[in-house]
Amino acid sequence: MITKNKILAYILAIILFVVAAMLYLTADSKGFPDGHLTELDRAERPLFYVSSILSLLAGFFLLYLARFNKTANTNRTFYRTLIFLFLVVLIIVSTDWYFIETLDYGLGG
C-alpha cells in the first residue's frame, strides 16, 4: 500500500536528483571562459560539489525509504530525514552567504 509519506518521499527524491545535477553543473561552470577562478569561485566550488553529493545521497536514501521500509518505520524516519535535510540546506546556504559577504561578491580589486 502506498501512503502519503511514500509518495512524498518519491517526489522529494526526484527533486533532490534534479538539485544534485544542477549543483554539479553550476560548480563545473564556475569561473571565466579562460579558466580563471575568482576567490569566491574557488571557495564556492567545493561547497557546490559537496552539496551535490549530499543531495544525491539523500535522494537515494529517500528512494530506499519509500521502497523498502515498512509504513510504521517510514513515518518516523521520513520526518527525521526532512528535518536533517532542512538543517543541511540551512548550513550550506549560510556558508555560501558568508563566502559571498566575506569575498566581496566575487568582485576584483
N, CA, C and O atoms as CSV, one atom per row, in Angstrom:
chain,resi,resn,atom,element,x,y,z
A,1,MET,N,N,0.834,-1.173,0.000
A,1,MET,CA,C,0.000,0.000,0.000
A,1,MET,C,C,0.888,1.249,0.000
A,1,MET,O,O,1.833,1.354,0.781
A,2,ILE,N,N,0.572,2.167,-0.869
A,2,ILE,CA,C,1.350,3.398,-0.971
A,2,ILE,C,C,0.676,4.471,-0.123
A,2,ILE,O,O,-0.492,4.806,-0.321
A,3,THR,N,N,1.438,4.996,0.822
A,3,THR,CA,C,0.914,6.030,1.705
A,3,THR,C,C,1.339,7.406,1.202
A,3,THR,O,O,2.107,7.540,0.249
A,4,LYS,N,N,0.807,8.419,1.881
A,4,LYS,CA,C,1.118,9.802,1.517
A,4,LYS,C,C,2.611,10.086,1.700
A,4,LYS,O,O,3.211,10.785,0.884
A,5,ASN,N,N,3.209,9.550,2.759
A,5,ASN,CA,C,4.626,9.781,3.013
A,5,ASN,C,C,5.514,9.106,1.965
A,5,ASN,O,O,6.571,9.632,1.618
A,6,LYS,N,N,5.096,7.960,1.467
A,6,LYS,CA,C,5.888,7.289,0.437
A,6,LYS,C,C,5.855,8.078,-0.868
A,6,LYS,O,O,6.869,8.187,-1.558
A,7,ILE,N,N,4.704,8.619,-1.201
A,7,ILE,CA,C,4.608,9.444,-2.406
A,7,ILE,C,C,5.462,10.697,-2.245
A,7,ILE,O,O,6.166,11.100,-3.170
A,8,LEU,N,N,5.395,11.312,-1.061
A,8,LEU,CA,C,6.240,12.473,-0.780
A,8,LEU,C,C,7.722,12.118,-0.856
A,8,LEU,O,O,8.525,12.917,-1.339
A,9,ALA,N,N,8.089,10.941,-0.389
A,9,ALA,CA,C,9.483,10.514,-0.440
A,9,ALA,C,C,9.944,10.345,-1.885
A,9,ALA,O,O,11.063,10.731,-2.224
A,10,TYR,N,N,9.099,9.774,-2.739
A,10,TYR,CA,C,9.448,9.645,-4.159
A,10,TYR,C,C,9.606,11.014,-4.817
A,10,TYR,O,O,10.552,11.237,-5.573
A,11,ILE,N,N,8.692,11.921,-4.532
A,11,ILE,CA,C,8.756,13.262,-5.119
A,11,ILE,C,C,10.012,13.998,-4.645
A,11,ILE,O,O,10.712,14.621,-5.443
A,12,LEU,N,N,10.292,13.919,-3.339
A,12,LEU,CA,C,11.496,14.568,-2.817
A,12,LEU,C,C,12.771,13.953,-3.385
A,12,LEU,O,O,13.750,14.660,-3.624
A,13,ALA,N,N,12.762,12.659,-3.598
A,13,ALA,CA,C,13.939,12.005,-4.187
A,13,ALA,C,C,14.184,12.529,-5.602
A,13,ALA,O,O,15.326,12.807,-5.968
A,14,ILE,N,N,13.137,12.663,-6.388
A,14,ILE,CA,C,13.295,13.185,-7.747
A,14,ILE,C,C,13.780,14.625,-7.706
A,14,ILE,O,O,14.655,15.009,-8.483
A,15,ILE,N,N,13.214,15.428,-6.799
A,15,ILE,CA,C,13.660,16.821,-6.671
A,15,ILE,C,C,15.126,16.879,-6.258
A,15,ILE,O,O,15.878,17.707,-6.771
A,16,LEU,N,N,15.541,16.013,-5.340
A,16,LEU,CA,C,16.935,16.003,-4.897
A,16,LEU,C,C,17.882,15.573,-6.016
A,16,LEU,O,O,19.001,16.079,-6.100
A,17,PHE,N,N,17.456,14.655,-6.867
A,17,PHE,CA,C,18.300,14.266,-8.005
A,17,PHE,C,C,18.473,15.437,-8.972
A,17,PHE,O,O,19.567,15.658,-9.492
A,18,VAL,N,N,17.401,16.181,-9.210
A,18,VAL,CA,C,17.489,17.350,-10.093
A,18,VAL,C,C,18.379,18.424,-9.471
A,18,VAL,O,O,19.192,19.035,-10.164
A,19,VAL,N,N,18.228,18.654,-8.166
A,19,VAL,CA,C,19.058,19.638,-7.472
A,19,VAL,C,C,20.528,19.229,-7.510
A,19,VAL,O,O,21.402,20.074,-7.700
A,20,ALA,N,N,20.807,17.934,-7.329
A,20,ALA,CA,C,22.188,17.451,-7.380
A,20,ALA,C,C,22.802,17.690,-8.758
A,20,ALA,O,O,23.960,18.095,-8.863
A,21,ALA,N,N,22.035,17.442,-9.799
A,21,ALA,CA,C,22.549,17.685,-11.154
A,21,ALA,C,C,22.781,19.169,-11.393
A,21,ALA,O,O,23.789,19.550,-11.988
A,22,MET,N,N,21.865,20.004,-10.940
A,22,MET,CA,C,22.022,21.449,-11.137
A,22,MET,C,C,23.212,22.000,-10.350
A,22,MET,O,O,23.945,22.848,-10.859
A,23,LEU,N,N,23.411,21.535,-9.132
A,23,LEU,CA,C,24.551,21.992,-8.337
A,23,LEU,C,C,25.873,21.556,-8.959
A,23,LEU,O,O,26.842,22.315,-8.966
A,24,TYR,N,N,25.909,20.331,-9.480
A,24,TYR,CA,C,27.125,19.848,-10.120
A,24,TYR,C,C,27.436,20.668,-11.373
A,24,TYR,O,O,28.588,21.037,-11.602
A,25,LEU,N,N,26.429,20.950,-12.173
A,25,LEU,CA,C,26.654,21.743,-13.381
A,25,LEU,C,C,27.034,23.181,-13.036
A,25,LEU,O,O,27.841,23.792,-13.736
A,26,THR,N,N,26.465,23.721,-11.973
A,26,THR,CA,C,26.837,25.066,-11.540
A,26,THR,C,C,28.284,25.108,-11.075
A,26,THR,O,O,29.004,26.063,-11.366
A,27,ALA,N,N,28.712,24.089,-10.361
A,27,ALA,CA,C,30.101,24.036,-9.895
A,27,ALA,C,C,31.062,23.896,-11.069
A,27,ALA,O,O,32.154,24.465,-11.053
A,28,ASP,N,N,30.662,23.146,-12.080
A,28,ASP,CA,C,31.520,22.980,-13.259
A,28,ASP,C,C,31.612,24.243,-14.096
A,28,ASP,O,O,32.620,24.463,-14.768
A,29,SER,N,N,30.586,25.074,-14.069
A,29,SER,CA,C,30.595,26.270,-14.908
A,29,SER,C,C,31.105,27.509,-14.186
A,29,SER,O,O,30.972,28.618,-14.703
A,30,LYS,N,N,31.682,27.345,-13.007
A,30,LYS,CA,C,32.222,28.484,-12.266
A,30,LYS,C,C,33.434,29.050,-12.988
A,30,LYS,O,O,34.192,28.313,-13.619
A,31,GLY,N,N,33.610,30.344,-12.895
A,31,GLY,CA,C,34.800,30.986,-13.443
A,31,GLY,C,C,34.552,31.628,-14.791
A,31,GLY,O,O,33.440,31.627,-15.320
A,32,PHE,N,N,35.632,32.177,-15.328
A,32,PHE,CA,C,35.590,32.839,-16.623
A,32,PHE,C,C,35.858,31.831,-17.731
A,32,PHE,O,O,36.337,30.732,-17.453
A,33,PRO,N,N,35.559,32.180,-18.988
A,33,PRO,CA,C,35.797,31.241,-20.090
A,33,PRO,C,C,37.263,30.839,-20.264
A,33,PRO,O,O,37.547,29.763,-20.790
A,34,ASP,N,N,38.188,31.681,-19.833
A,34,ASP,CA,C,39.599,31.319,-19.962
A,34,ASP,C,C,40.087,30.421,-18.833
A,34,ASP,O,O,41.255,30.033,-18.812
A,35,GLY,N,N,39.208,30.089,-17.897
A,35,GLY,CA,C,39.567,29.183,-16.821
A,35,GLY,C,C,39.935,29.870,-15.519
A,35,GLY,O,O,40.177,29.197,-14.518
A,36,HIS,N,N,39.983,31.188,-15.511
A,36,HIS,CA,C,40.330,31.914,-14.282
A,36,HIS,C,C,39.194,31.801,-13.268
A,36,HIS,O,O,38.024,31.979,-13.605
A,37,LEU,N,N,39.554,31.508,-12.039
A,37,LEU,CA,C,38.582,31.444,-10.952
A,37,LEU,C,C,38.863,32.561,-9.963
A,37,LEU,O,O,40.005,32.759,-9.548
A,38,THR,N,N,37.829,33.285,-9.589
A,38,THR,CA,C,37.992,34.303,-8.556
A,38,THR,C,C,38.072,33.604,-7.199
A,38,THR,O,O,37.886,32.391,-7.102
A,39,GLU,N,N,38.350,34.379,-6.164
A,39,GLU,CA,C,38.413,33.798,-4.825
A,39,GLU,C,C,37.067,33.212,-4.421
A,39,GLU,O,O,37.006,32.159,-3.787
A,40,LEU,N,N,35.999,33.894,-4.789
A,40,LEU,CA,C,34.662,33.403,-4.465
A,40,LEU,C,C,34.383,32.090,-5.189
A,40,LEU,O,O,33.816,31.167,-4.605
A,41,ASP,N,N,34.778,32.004,-6.461
A,41,ASP,CA,C,34.573,30.765,-7.212
A,41,ASP,C,C,35.362,29.616,-6.602
A,41,ASP,O,O,34.864,28.494,-6.513
A,42,ARG,N,N,36.596,29.896,-6.182
A,42,ARG,CA,C,37.410,28.850,-5.563
A,42,ARG,C,C,36.825,28.413,-4.227
A,42,ARG,O,O,36.968,27.252,-3.843
A,43,ALA,N,N,36.172,29.318,-3.518
A,43,ALA,CA,C,35.551,28.960,-2.243
A,43,ALA,C,C,34.231,28.220,-2.441
A,43,ALA,O,O,33.908,27.303,-1.687
A,44,GLU,N,N,33.468,28.623,-3.460
A,44,GLU,CA,C,32.150,28.015,-3.669
A,44,GLU,C,C,32.203,26.676,-4.386
A,44,GLU,O,O,31.323,25.839,-4.182
A,45,ARG,N,N,33.186,26.458,-5.201
A,45,ARG,CA,C,33.230,25.236,-5.997
A,45,ARG,C,C,33.192,23.963,-5.140
A,45,ARG,O,O,32.370,23.088,-5.412
A,46,PRO,N,N,34.055,23.823,-4.109
A,46,PRO,CA,C,33.940,22.620,-3.274
A,46,PRO,C,C,32.619,22.546,-2.519
A,46,PRO,O,O,32.091,21.457,-2.294
A,47,LEU,N,N,32.085,23.695,-2.127
A,47,LEU,CA,C,30.792,23.710,-1.436
A,47,LEU,C,C,29.699,23.160,-2.344
A,47,LEU,O,O,28.846,22.396,-1.892
A,48,PHE,N,N,29.715,23.537,-3.607
A,48,PHE,CA,C,28.717,23.030,-4.548
A,48,PHE,C,C,28.906,21.541,-4.823
A,48,PHE,O,O,27.924,20.810,-4.947
A,49,TYR,N,N,30.148,21.085,-4.921
A,49,TYR,CA,C,30.385,19.657,-5.126
A,49,TYR,C,C,29.905,18.840,-3.931
A,49,TYR,O,O,29.261,17.805,-4.103
A,50,VAL,N,N,30.213,19.296,-2.737
A,50,VAL,CA,C,29.792,18.567,-1.533
A,50,VAL,C,C,28.274,18.565,-1.407
A,50,VAL,O,O,27.686,17.533,-1.085
A,51,SER,N,N,27.635,19.697,-1.655
A,51,SER,CA,C,26.175,19.739,-1.557
A,51,SER,C,C,25.522,18.907,-2.659
A,51,SER,O,O,24.438,18.359,-2.456
A,52,SER,N,N,26.168,18.807,-3.822
A,52,SER,CA,C,25.647,17.945,-4.878
A,52,SER,C,C,25.710,16.475,-4.459
A,52,SER,O,O,24.765,15.719,-4.682
A,53,ILE,N,N,26.808,16.085,-3.861
A,53,ILE,CA,C,26.944,14.697,-3.396
A,53,ILE,C,C,25.952,14.403,-2.276
A,53,ILE,O,O,25.345,13.333,-2.248
A,54,LEU,N,N,25.784,15.353,-1.350
A,54,LEU,CA,C,24.809,15.162,-0.269
A,54,LEU,C,C,23.383,15.059,-0.805
A,54,LEU,O,O,22.590,14.259,-0.308
A,55,SER,N,N,23.056,15.856,-1.807
A,55,SER,CA,C,21.718,15.782,-2.406
A,55,SER,C,C,21.502,14.436,-3.088
A,55,SER,O,O,20.422,13.852,-2.997
A,56,LEU,N,N,22.523,13.955,-3.764
A,56,LEU,CA,C,22.414,12.657,-4.431
A,56,LEU,C,C,22.231,11.532,-3.411
A,56,LEU,O,O,21.388,10.654,-3.597
A,57,LEU,N,N,23.017,11.558,-2.340
A,57,LEU,CA,C,22.890,10.529,-1.304
A,57,LEU,C,C,21.538,10.597,-0.603
A,57,LEU,O,O,20.935,9.562,-0.319
A,58,ALA,N,N,21.058,11.804,-0.324
A,58,ALA,CA,C,19.745,11.948,0.313
A,58,ALA,C,C,18.640,11.454,-0.617
A,58,ALA,O,O,17.665,10.859,-0.159
A,59,GLY,N,N,18.785,11.697,-1.921
A,59,GLY,CA,C,17.805,11.183,-2.876
A,59,GLY,C,C,17.767,9.668,-2.895
A,59,GLY,O,O,16.691,9.071,-2.923
A,60,PHE,N,N,18.949,9.036,-2.880
A,60,PHE,CA,C,18.990,7.570,-2.828
A,60,PHE,C,C,18.410,7.040,-1.523
A,60,PHE,O,O,17.722,6.020,-1.518
A,61,PHE,N,N,18.684,7.731,-0.414
A,61,PHE,CA,C,18.129,7.306,0.869
A,61,PHE,C,C,16.606,7.402,0.863
A,61,PHE,O,O,15.926,6.505,1.362
A,62,LEU,N,N,16.073,8.475,0.305
A,62,LEU,CA,C,14.617,8.608,0.262
A,62,LEU,C,C,13.982,7.570,-0.658
A,62,LEU,O,O,12.881,7.092,-0.384
A,63,LEU,N,N,14.667,7.217,-1.747
A,63,LEU,CA,C,14.159,6.132,-2.591
A,63,LEU,C,C,14.143,4.807,-1.833
A,63,LEU,O,O,13.184,4.039,-1.918
A,64,TYR,N,N,15.219,4.552,-1.094
A,64,TYR,CA,C,15.268,3.345,-0.274
A,64,TYR,C,C,14.166,3.361,0.774
A,64,TYR,O,O,13.491,2.357,1.001
A,65,LEU,N,N,13.996,4.505,1.401
A,65,LEU,CA,C,12.984,4.636,2.447
A,65,LEU,C,C,11.585,4.388,1.895
A,65,LEU,O,O,10.777,3.705,2.525
A,66,ALA,N,N,11.303,4.933,0.735
A,66,ALA,CA,C,9.971,4.784,0.146
A,66,ALA,C,C,9.732,3.368,-0.377
A,66,ALA,O,O,8.605,2.874,-0.349
A,67,ARG,N,N,10.776,2.731,-0.845
A,67,ARG,CA,C,10.588,1.429,-1.482
A,67,ARG,C,C,10.630,0.259,-0.504
A,67,ARG,O,O,9.819,-0.661,-0.611
A,68,PHE,N,N,11.557,0.281,0.443
A,68,PHE,CA,C,11.814,-0.932,1.217
A,68,PHE,C,C,11.406,-0.889,2.678
A,68,PHE,O,O,11.330,-1.947,3.302
A,69,ASN,N,N,11.143,0.257,3.250
A,69,ASN,CA,C,10.765,0.320,4.661
A,69,ASN,C,C,9.279,0.105,4.847
A,69,ASN,O,O,8.474,0.390,3.960
A,70,LYS,N,N,8.932,-0.401,6.011
A,70,LYS,CA,C,7.521,-0.588,6.340
A,70,LYS,C,C,6.894,0.749,6.717
A,70,LYS,O,O,7.604,1.710,7.015
A,71,THR,N,N,5.584,0.809,6.705
A,71,THR,CA,C,4.873,2.062,6.907
A,71,THR,C,C,5.128,2.671,8.282
A,71,THR,O,O,5.348,3.878,8.381
A,72,ALA,N,N,5.105,1.878,9.333
A,72,ALA,CA,C,5.280,2.414,10.687
A,72,ALA,C,C,6.671,3.017,10.856
A,72,ALA,O,O,6.825,4.068,11.478
A,73,ASN,N,N,7.663,2.363,10.313
A,73,ASN,CA,C,9.028,2.855,10.423
A,73,ASN,C,C,9.273,4.020,9.473
A,73,ASN,O,O,10.088,4.895,9.766
A,74,THR,N,N,8.588,4.043,8.353
A,74,THR,CA,C,8.788,5.085,7.353
A,74,THR,C,C,8.370,6.448,7.873
A,74,THR,O,O,9.059,7.438,7.627
A,75,ASN,N,N,7.266,6.520,8.581
A,75,ASN,CA,C,6.777,7.810,9.070
A,75,ASN,C,C,7.798,8.489,9.972
A,75,ASN,O,O,8.101,9.668,9.791
A,76,ARG,N,N,8.322,7.758,10.930
A,76,ARG,CA,C,9.282,8.333,11.871
A,76,ARG,C,C,10.564,8.733,11.154
A,76,ARG,O,O,11.074,9.832,11.370
A,77,THR,N,N,11.083,7.868,10.313
A,77,THR,CA,C,12.336,8.137,9.614
A,77,THR,C,C,12.171,9.247,8.587
A,77,THR,O,O,13.092,10.039,8.383
A,78,PHE,N,N,11.025,9.319,7.944
A,78,PHE,CA,C,10.787,10.341,6.925
A,78,PHE,C,C,10.852,11.740,7.524
A,78,PHE,O,O,11.496,12.624,6.959
A,79,TYR,N,N,10.199,11.948,8.648
A,79,TYR,CA,C,10.198,13.283,9.249
A,79,TYR,C,C,11.566,13.647,9.810
A,79,TYR,O,O,11.966,14.810,9.748
A,80,ARG,N,N,12.277,12.692,10.345
A,80,ARG,CA,C,13.643,12.959,10.790
A,80,ARG,C,C,14.540,13.323,9.612
A,80,ARG,O,O,15.398,14.198,9.724
A,81,THR,N,N,14.338,12.653,8.496
A,81,THR,CA,C,15.120,12.948,7.303
A,81,THR,C,C,14.806,14.354,6.791
A,81,THR,O,O,15.716,15.067,6.369
A,82,LEU,N,N,13.552,14.760,6.819
A,82,LEU,CA,C,13.186,16.112,6.397
A,82,LEU,C,C,13.828,17.171,7.286
A,82,LEU,O,O,14.299,18.194,6.790
A,83,ILE,N,N,13.848,16.935,8.581
A,83,ILE,CA,C,14.499,17.885,9.492
A,83,ILE,C,C,15.993,17.949,9.212
A,83,ILE,O,O,16.578,19.032,9.200
A,84,PHE,N,N,16.613,16.792,8.986
A,84,PHE,CA,C,18.038,16.757,8.672
A,84,PHE,C,C,18.326,17.500,7.369
A,84,PHE,O,O,19.284,18.270,7.301
A,85,LEU,N,N,17.520,17.282,6.345
A,85,LEU,CA,C,17.716,17.975,5.068
A,85,LEU,C,C,17.553,19.478,5.228
A,85,LEU,O,O,18.305,20.248,4.631
A,86,PHE,N,N,16.588,19.901,6.020
A,86,PHE,CA,C,16.400,21.326,6.268
A,86,PHE,C,C,17.628,21.934,6.941
A,86,PHE,O,O,18.070,23.021,6.569
A,87,LEU,N,N,18.173,21.237,7.924
A,87,LEU,CA,C,19.367,21.739,8.609
A,87,LEU,C,C,20.574,21.781,7.683
A,87,LEU,O,O,21.359,22.727,7.736
A,88,VAL,N,N,20.734,20.772,6.837
A,88,VAL,CA,C,21.856,20.752,5.893
A,88,VAL,C,C,21.735,21.901,4.898
A,88,VAL,O,O,22.724,22.578,4.616
A,89,VAL,N,N,20.549,22.125,4.370
A,89,VAL,CA,C,20.339,23.228,3.429
A,89,VAL,C,C,20.600,24.567,4.121
A,89,VAL,O,O,21.197,25.463,3.523
A,90,LEU,N,N,20.166,24.711,5.358
A,90,LEU,CA,C,20.407,25.937,6.108
A,90,LEU,C,C,21.903,26.178,6.311
A,90,LEU,O,O,22.365,27.311,6.176
A,91,ILE,N,N,22.658,25.139,6.630
A,91,ILE,CA,C,24.108,25.272,6.811
A,91,ILE,C,C,24.788,25.632,5.501
A,91,ILE,O,O,25.667,26.493,5.481
A,92,ILE,N,N,24.398,24.992,4.409
A,92,ILE,CA,C,25.027,25.262,3.114
A,92,ILE,C,C,24.717,26.681,2.651
A,92,ILE,O,O,25.606,27.379,2.163
A,93,VAL,N,N,23.479,27.110,2.797
A,93,VAL,CA,C,23.104,28.465,2.376
A,93,VAL,C,C,23.813,29.513,3.227
A,93,VAL,O,O,24.279,30.523,2.700
A,94,SER,N,N,23.900,29.286,4.525
A,94,SER,CA,C,24.588,30.260,5.373
A,94,SER,C,C,26.086,30.284,5.097
A,94,SER,O,O,26.703,31.346,5.175
A,95,THR,N,N,26.684,29.149,4.778
A,95,THR,CA,C,28.104,29.125,4.417
A,95,THR,C,C,28.337,29.865,3.114
A,95,THR,O,O,29.299,30.625,2.998
A,96,ASP,N,N,27.473,29.655,2.132
A,96,ASP,CA,C,27.594,30.362,0.860
A,96,ASP,C,C,27.399,31.865,1.058
A,96,ASP,O,O,28.113,32.661,0.449
A,97,TRP,N,N,26.450,32.261,1.894
A,97,TRP,CA,C,26.242,33.675,2.179
A,97,TRP,C,C,27.477,34.276,2.834
A,97,TRP,O,O,27.866,35.401,2.520
A,98,TYR,N,N,28.095,33.528,3.744
A,98,TYR,CA,C,29.320,34.001,4.397
A,98,TYR,C,C,30.435,34.202,3.373
A,98,TYR,O,O,31.147,35.206,3.417
A,99,PHE,N,N,30.590,33.253,2.454
A,99,PHE,CA,C,31.615,33.394,1.404
A,99,PHE,C,C,31.343,34.623,0.550
A,99,PHE,O,O,32.263,35.378,0.238
A,100,ILE,N,N,30.094,34.827,0.172
A,100,ILE,CA,C,29.746,35.960,-0.685
A,100,ILE,C,C,30.011,37.276,0.030
A,100,ILE,O,O,30.565,38.202,-0.564
A,101,GLU,N,N,29.628,37.371,1.284
A,101,GLU,CA,C,29.831,38.608,2.039
A,101,GLU,C,C,31.317,38.864,2.310
A,101,GLU,O,O,31.780,39.999,2.199
A,102,THR,N,N,32.052,37.827,2.659
A,102,THR,CA,C,33.456,37.996,3.008
A,102,THR,C,C,34.320,38.287,1.788
A,102,THR,O,O,35.268,39.068,1.874
A,103,LEU,N,N,34.008,37.674,0.668
A,103,LEU,CA,C,34.834,37.808,-0.529
A,103,LEU,C,C,34.282,38.842,-1.515
A,103,LEU,O,O,34.555,38.759,-2.712
A,104,ASP,N,N,33.523,39.795,-1.031
A,104,ASP,CA,C,33.028,40.937,-1.803
A,104,ASP,C,C,32.301,40.542,-3.082
A,104,ASP,O,O,32.535,41.126,-4.140
A,105,TYR,N,N,31.440,39.574,-2.987
A,105,TYR,CA,C,30.589,39.139,-4.105
A,105,TYR,C,C,31.386,38.686,-5.329
A,105,TYR,O,O,30.848,38.651,-6.435
A,106,GLY,N,N,32.634,38.345,-5.146
A,106,GLY,CA,C,33.472,37.884,-6.257
A,106,GLY,C,C,34.027,38.996,-7.114
A,106,GLY,O,O,34.575,38.727,-8.183
A,107,LEU,N,N,33.902,40.240,-6.681
A,107,LEU,CA,C,34.417,41.363,-7.454
A,107,LEU,C,C,35.922,41.486,-7.255
A,107,LEU,O,O,36.442,41.230,-6.169
A,108,GLY,N,N,36.590,41.870,-8.288
A,108,GLY,CA,C,38.037,42.064,-8.199
A,108,GLY,C,C,38.370,43.422,-7.637
A,108,GLY,O,O,37.488,44.261,-7.453
A,109,GLY,N,N,39.637,43.641,-7.365
A,109,GLY,CA,C,40.046,44.900,-6.756
A,109,GLY,C,C,40.699,45.769,-7.689
A,109,GLY,O,O,41.104,46.873,-7.325
